[in-house]
Amino acid sequence: MSRVLVTNDDGIDAPGLRRLAAAAVARGHDVVVAAPDEEASGSSAALTATQEKGRVVVHPRPLAGLPGVKGFAVASSPGFIALIAEHGAFGDPPEIVLSGINRGANAGRAVLHSGTVGATLTAAASGLRALAVSLDILTPGGLSAAVGTALAGEDDRNWVTAADLAGQLLDTLVGLPPATVLNLNVPDVPAEKVRGVRRAALATFGQVQMTIAEIGEGYIRTAIEETAVDLIPGTDLALLADGYATVTPLMAVGEAPLRLPEPYR
Amino acid sequence: MVFTPAPLLTVTVEQRGDTPDIHLHAGGQGVWQARMIHALGVPVVMCAALGGEIGRVLGPLIEAEGIRAKGVLGESRNGAYVHDRRGGEREEIADAPGQPLTRHELDELYGLALAEGLGAAVSVLSGPAIPAVVPPDTYRRLAHDLCRNGCQVVADLSGEYLEAVVHAGIRLLKVSHEELVASGRTRGDSRADLIDAMHRLHSDGARSIVVSRAELPALALLDGQVVEVEMPALEPADHRGAGDSMTAGAAAVLARGGDMSTAIRHGAAAGALNVTRHGLGTGRADVIDGLVERVALKPVTDGTVEPCARTTPNDLANRARQG
């Protein structure tokens, strides 16, 4: 049994968060949930937080269907939550950080910008194991294509497919070296329609979610992707399009093995 | 209402032609502040403990200046000093500090100040004199009771007296950078350190804060924004009392129903004028009015200021810590 923090970048009320926490609880882990109090997509590993009277704003938030699991809504970015959790902000520090289930794929090199992935890279920077989980709601062939993106209700999405695969991958993650980060993307289809789970390379750009503020309209969730390029076989985007779930181990920031010319040696 | 628990009697000997000239005045921070507020045309009542022979003399002296003095007439003697200025320099002949107030005197002074404060547009809490004759707890009770009843409180305090009132919800806290350092509320006196300390004072409950910095522009925090108070350029003569004038100038504006930025600009003008004149608490209302327009409140934005706080992941976690 490990101490597990579950966070996300869609906010404490997002449906994917509860499903991911439930998957960890079902596998016997000691789970605490702490997530942004509002949408934080595209926040990468940003450190932002709101204080009141010198205290970071944190509200206890029970999670539907998860009695006994402590949940907290935090006025901050997911990267900040992962950072302070390691220092005991939400009880005993976690050994593993789960982030997701994100509403939309986090694939390709654009994961750099993902708040879901940002929380996991933050955790790994101090040696924790971490898993980012995303549900691909835009790939052709998925539910969104069949029903129409705007029409599919949140609860109609195949969160269970992603949660089950995340749970299985969590069992594997526990045995991998410290600081391992895995990025899991799952097609938005029933479990039996997933063709398998494949290790994938990162697409050149890929796809992440962000929010764009429209003056007078509030925030609009937006998937950002490079659509003009062909899918390269073996990449996460290509495999997702073929109906596979994808796993990519990611590296946290480190020194590049590049020799510099004089005088910079 | 100016809460002045322990006014002093000042005796100054000067030379006038062939003969010595002896001056008797009331003194001490609260008296200087009351004098300035009065000079700005706002009626003032001073609440003070007046005890012993010195106290009996002080009451009429204060009243003679047009300031209403409400005194607790007790046993504990007020402080007094005698200075000789005949040589041009200020030479101390004798300095008799005041005696700490008895419990009974404290209770009476507290009741008097609360009654006057509840009826006043603004209450100024001035310092307890040195050495202190009134404990911080009296300030704490007074500040909390006045704020709780919707009164505007301006405090010019430091150290444990500042700590006693900061949580009450005071309208304006004036403190000098030296006092902030001495209170241990800031690591250093750089602008960034002071701004950091101001944000903490604000978090602790002070609604607006102004930090005077001797010859440097004062810093103020109002409406959640830190500003640098750019003073009119004047030839300074005496820094002493500039801070007290600032407090008084701001309090006078608030008493007339003015807003905080006007109050701080007015305070800055009063402080700037004060330093050009020997004699504490002096300054004419019309001159100050003329200077107010030259006082600018320049926002200190995050982009132009050096990083204003240092923290660690652990510190941040402590600020969020649950259970």
Interface residues (C-beta under 8 A of the other chain):
Chain A: A49 Q51 K53 G54 R55 V56 V58 P60 K70 F72 V74 S76 F80 L83 I84 A85 E86 H87 G88 A89 F90 G91
Chain B: R200 S203 D204 P313 N314 L316 A317 N318 R319 A320 R321 Q322 G323
